[in-house]
């Protein structure tokens, strides 16, 4: 869901997620908890580097 090579760790997706499903991993990249994600698309729309794709 998050392309780790594209993610720049800016935190936009973390801040905008309405259910807190996105956290930073040990490499400072965003990761989405698939069990919490409601597929609203806010993170995908807000990502400045187009690193997020929801299935």
C-alpha positions in Angstrom: 0.0 0.0 0.0 2.9 2.4 0.7 5.7 2.3 -1.7 8.7 2.5 0.6 11.0 3.7 -2.1 8.9 6.7 -2.9 7.9 7.6 0.7 9.8 10.6 2.0 8.5 10.3 5.6 6.9 13.8 5.5 4.0 12.7 7.8 1.2 14.2 5.8 -0.6 10.8 5.6 -0.1 10.2 9.3 -1.7 13.6 10.2 -4.6 13.2 7.9 -5.7 9.6 8.6 -9.0 9.8 10.5 -8.6 6.4 12.2 -4.9 6.5 13.1 -4.0 3.6 10.8 -0.7 5.0 9.6 2.5 5.0 11.6 6.2 5.4 10.8 8.3 2.3 10.7 11.9 2.0 12.0 13.2 3.4 8.7 11.0 6.6 9.1 8.7 5.5 6.3 4.9 5.3 6.6 3.1 2.0 7.0 -0.6 1.4 7.0 -2.3 -1.0 9.4 -4.6 -2.9 7.1 -6.8 -3.9 10.1 -7.5 -0.2 11.0 -7.6 1.3 7.5 -11.1 2.2 6.3 -10.0 2.9 2.7 -11.3 6.5 2.8 -8.5 7.6 0.4 -7.4 10.7 2.4 -3.8 9.5 2.7 -3.6 8.7 -1.0 -5.0 12.0 -2.0 -2.7 13.9 0.4 0.6 12.2 -0.4 2.9 14.7 -2.2 5.0 12.0 -3.8 2.2 9.6 -4.8 3.6 6.8 -2.6 0.3 5.4 -1.4 -2.0 3.2 -3.5 -5.1 1.8 -1.9 -6.4 -1.5 -3.3 
